[in-house]
Amino acid sequence: MEEKKRLIIIDSNALLHRAFHALPPLSTKSGQETGAVYGFLLTLFKAIKDLKPDYIVACFDTKAKTFRHKKFEEYKAQRPATPQGIISQIPIAKEVLQALKIPVFATEGFEADDLIATICDTAQKQDNSLEIYILSGDLDNLQLVNNEIKVYTLGKGIKDTIIYDKIKVKERFGVEPEQMNDFKALTGDQSDNIPGVLGIGKKTAADLINKFGNIENLYKEISEGMANIKIRTKDLLLNNKEKAYLSKELVETKKDVDIRFSLEGCKFGGFNQKEAGALFNKLEFNTLINRLPQIDNE
């Protein structure tokens, strides 16, 4: 039986953001902040060692507003501005990825999460036995988890990692990965300013989704008088029906972004170690230079 090939998709902005806050400040002698990129690489190198991928690709957000902002002006409105320390390191992260011959995707109007969902879908069509690991600093991609797709994310620090498969998602949230959008439609998501249904907590949301399958069935049974749920819960749901449907639309990732993705174009390994080493030297990532030959030969 032929061994399954593996693809790592990097959720770059989320990973940089997490690394920036997880590590103490780090900068070069010239004053350029580099801590987020350093943490980003520590996690990437660990994932390469753990997973031994055949392919790697990176996805980034852009500065442009997305289709979600058009649907809901307040989308992510409460989120504080991205620290300049992270913004200044995004071009460096892209430069490092280029040196490692890892393709980068970014499309205006869409988030990295939409590109990740699209690549998952496209890559599986190009190789239906492919294993995919989404390397991220948050859990927004859990909706994509299935038998072939997992989320590889950070635990408490940079070195502590967790792999979310279907079982792990159910253990953590009480619903199946494909029900995560319905779950968030009810609970909302404070970090993205997703409204949800005010007053519905995580346990109640999980119970409702397990009982009715999704919010469409839930509201159908309520409208037909068939839903056996508490009066208070029913009132909350009816009073916030539009918000629940809007929230589901906002959290659902697009799988049809118009990008040209080739799995073979993301084959990992064989980068110019001398060039990569020179860049790492310039960034004063001395401890990582010695690991370049290792990750090239994993």
ZIKA-V596394 format. One record per pair of residues at least 4 apart in sequence whose C-alpha atoms are under 6 Angstrom apart, sorted by the first residue. I is the first residue (numbers start at 1). J is the second residue. Records with the same first field share a line. If there is no record, write none. Layout:
# ZIKA-V596394
I=J ; J
This chain:
# ZIKA-V596394
4=130
5=130
6=53 ; 54 ; 130 ; 131 ; 132
7=53 ; 55 ; 56 ; 132
8=56 ; 132 ; 133 ; 134
9=56 ; 57 ; 58 ; 134 ; 135
10=58 ; 59 ; 135
11=59 ; 135 ; 136
12=59 ; 60
13=60
14=136 ; 137
15=136 ; 137
16=20 ; 36 ; 40
18=137
19=36 ; 39 ; 40
20=36
25=35
26=33 ; 34 ; 35
27=31 ; 32 ; 33 ; 34
28=32
36=40
37=93
41=45
47=51
48=52
52=298
54=267 ; 268
55=266 ; 267 ; 268
56=266 ; 268
57=102 ; 103 ; 266
58=104
59=104 ; 105 ; 106 ; 112
60=106 ; 112
61=106 ; 111 ; 112
62=108
64=108
65=109
66=109 ; 110
67=109
68=250
69=73 ; 75
75=193
76=192 ; 193
84=88
97=102
98=102
99=276
100=271
101=271
114=253 ; 254
117=255
118=255 ; 256
119=123
124=128
131=148
132=149
133=149 ; 150 ; 151
134=151 ; 152
135=152 ; 153
136=153
137=153 ; 154
142=177
143=177 ; 178 ; 180
145=149 ; 150 ; 177
150=164 ; 165
151=163 ; 164
152=162 ; 163
153=161 ; 162
154=160 ; 161 ; 162
155=160 ; 161 ; 162
164=168
170=174 ; 175 ; 176
174=206
175=206
181=248
182=214 ; 215
183=205
184=188
185=196 ; 244 ; 247 ; 248
186=196 ; 197 ; 205 ; 244
187=196 ; 200 ; 201
188=194 ; 195 ; 196
189=193 ; 194
194=247
196=243 ; 244 ; 247
197=240
208=212
209=213 ; 214
212=217 ; 218
221=226 ; 227
222=226 ; 227
235=239
237=241
243=247
269=296
273=277
277=281 ; 289
280=285
281=285
